[in-house]
């Protein structure tokens, strides 16, 4: 397991003071990674998009979009890009934040693995899979600060 996967799937919980407003159970990794998103309701609006997660954990992710069609408790299929570990999850929108410039921050709780084998069904998904197979995380991001402190 590489270092990114260890950070994502780590069993360690962050010690958070009881009075803190942050209710997260797992530590967040703040790193830009692509995510493929589409609604799970076959009778609802149909769309698909590739966005960039700004942070993620074992149980959730957060991305920014211009699309206004997300709503609270909306069920989604999400495929976060983690190199060779691109599983499709069923997720639920738990928070929507209105951001400047007409954008929205979407927080998604991952409920379960939807499909362990994801097949390309559209041009957007095919393009996402091509990018997702390449591990875009430079190893320098994982080096200790001690590497930089000797300068």
Beta strands, then each sheet from edge to edge (+ up, - down):
strand 1: 33-39
strand 2: 48-56
strand 3: 60-65
strand 4: 75-80
strand 5: 88-98
strand 6: 104-115
sheet 1: 1+ 2- 3+ 6- 5+ 4- 1+
end
